Amino acid sequence: MVKVIAKPVVFLLCLLPAAYLAYGVYLAFSGGEDLLGPDPAQYLALETGEWAIRFLIASLAITPLRFLLNMPSLFRLRRMIGVYAYFYVCLHLLVFLWFLLGWQWDNIGREIAERPYITIGFSSFVLLTPLAATSFNVAQRKLGRKWKTLHRLTYACVILAVLHVVWIVRSSYFDAVLYGGLALVFLGYRVLRHYSESVRKYAIFG
Amino acid sequence: MLIKTKKDIPSSEITPESVYRNRRQFLKDSANIAFGAATGSVLAGPVSAQTGDALFARAPVDINLASKPEWLVEKAANRTDAPATGPYNTDEELTPFSDVTTYNNFYEFGTGKGDPSSNASEFRIEPWTVEVAGECAKPGIYALEDILRPHTFEERIYRMRCVEAWSMVVPWIGFSLGDLLKRFEPNGNANFVAFETLVDRGQMPAQRSRFATIDWPYQEGLRMDEAMHPLTIMATGLYDDILPAQNGAPLRLVVPWKYGFKNIKSIVKIEFTRSMPNNTWNDLQPSEYGFYANVNPEVSHPRWSQATERRLPSSLFMPRRIETKMFNGYADEVASLYAGMDLRRNY
């Protein structure tokens, strides 16, 4: 039973932040109650960005947690979390282009090229795109072994996203420390695991 | 982190200036009516305007403060209105009270724009003292009442441009900083004046944070001629009331041609100095925040352009994005202070 409902429940939970923000946008559009505050564009950019990095880190957490907690069923959620990360990254970019830059293309090009933290954030989005595009079963089967190699790009995307966050630190290191620390733990786990596995191989053959 | 819920009044409820202008009259009238109704004589007795004013001054407006000093509330209520024309006023739409008081930076109370209003509800301004030090004839520790007593409060409606590229229009209550500084008789060595914000880890949660980038106390400074300029005020209130804690109670600087971070809040120290004093943001990130911090659309912040600003409250689909003006539109008054200076280097 848990197995059957876990996925749809997690799916809906992950959708909640976006649904709340979309409701806020709808109210702003229809002139209703104000959920987004006096600087709605900035608020939406911050919120979508926060959720994007949270989902990115969460997608990185699945593999270590699956082994540490011995819960193979967690794997069934990994793709969904990863696609949600891309979804929130897209929302973040959309808010930036639409509400903060108003689709002024010359400005957009200049912002992406001239502001390093935006360049970095945008690169993370670009690198995530092929991963999202190959997240379907068919693609996975067709790519076979290459799929896994390709999807290791996630690591680079997370590192770029964390740099993007660190770059906008103003009065508090909290976000930088939190997301940077978590990324370090989950990436470090992979390095250690890789290392200890090769040690074991040597032990067998040596 | 949970999704933040907004408890403030919709930003679409912009206070039209005429309504705001009439508010005092309205309050008088409604006080009269309430008084009349209570005594069953709405039409019978003329209730004096005095009664209305007195009721207004003591109206229990719920702002973030542990207590509101009566004498200060009364001084704020008795302020003179801003002149109709000239740089002390503007015909631009006022930013509603609810936005001015719930969307701002005061990093001592947290990093989010709503943190100051959420975390400052029991802020104490009684007692309050200001230390005056440095190159002057009358240094000392002064009680707030002694600092403010000789000054008549005036209303000043100024644009407030944040370095983060948003802006507001705020009806401040305050008085000329120059008039205050003269009382301490600065001497010939006083080239600059430095200010410090209260440090109180008990009351200011972010000062307890291990993650704060700021080395408290928050510090700011002005060149003496900037401090003495008639546009520069020591603010003690906004709209019709004294300052709420989150806006820098009981005493804050307002220098309308500079980025908002120059407007140091909750001041406890004023020092006249020979050399250029530290200012917090410049210490933190000298490539991004200078000492002068004059509003300048031509000099970008390294991470964003300063050419335009979002006038708050903004809306998603009809964003109020406006061109930023040199010296925030006060160039006629202040440009001469910087004659011959390279404003690209002295940002």
Boltz contact constraints between the chains, C-beta under 6 A:
constraints:
  - contact:
      token1: [A, 20]
      token2: [B, 3]
      max_distance: 6.0
  - contact:
      token1: [A, 28]
      token2: [B, 316]
      max_distance: 6.0
  - contact:
      token1: [A, 29]
      token2: [B, 317]
      max_distance: 6.0
  - contact:
      token1: [A, 33]
      token2: [B, 10]
      max_distance: 6.0
  - contact:
      token1: [A, 34]
      token2: [B, 10]
      max_distance: 6.0
  - contact:
      token1: [A, 34]
      token2: [B, 11]
      max_distance: 6.0
  - contact:
      token1: [A, 34]
      token2: [B, 12]
      max_distance: 6.0
  - contact:
      token1: [A, 35]
      token2: [B, 6]
      max_distance: 6.0
  - contact:
      token1: [A, 37]
      token2: [B, 6]
      max_distance: 6.0
  - contact:
      token1: [A, 38]
      token2: [B, 11]
      max_distance: 6.0
  - contact:
      token1: [A, 38]
      token2: [B, 99]
      max_distance: 6.0
  - contact:
      token1: [A, 38]
      token2: [B, 103]
      max_distance: 6.0
  - contact:
      token1: [A, 38]
      token2: [B, 312]
      max_distance: 6.0
  - contact:
      token1: [A, 38]
      token2: [B, 313]
      max_distance: 6.0
  - contact:
      token1: [A, 39]
      token2: [B, 166]
      max_distance: 6.0
  - contact:
      token1: [A, 39]
      token2: [B, 312]
      max_distance: 6.0
  - contact:
      token1: [A, 39]
      token2: [B, 314]
      max_distance: 6.0
  - contact:
      token1: [A, 40]
      token2: [B, 316]
      max_distance: 6.0
  - contact:
      token1: [A, 99]
      token2: [B, 316]
      max_distance: 6.0
  - contact:
      token1: [A, 115]
      token2: [B, 303]
      max_distance: 6.0
  - contact:
      token1: [A, 171]
      token2: [B, 107]
      max_distance: 6.0
  - contact:
      token1: [A, 171]
      token2: [B, 111]
      max_distance: 6.0
  - contact:
      token1: [A, 171]
      token2: [B, 213]
      max_distance: 6.0
  - contact:
      token1: [A, 171]
      token2: [B, 214]
      max_distance: 6.0
  - contact:
      token1: [A, 172]
      token2: [B, 111]
      max_distance: 6.0
  - contact:
      token1: [A, 172]
      token2: [B, 211]
      max_distance: 6.0
  - contact:
      token1: [A, 172]
      token2: [B, 212]
      max_distance: 6.0
  - contact:
      token1: [A, 173]
      token2: [B, 211]
      max_distance: 6.0
  - contact:
      token1: [A, 174]
      token2: [B, 211]
      max_distance: 6.0
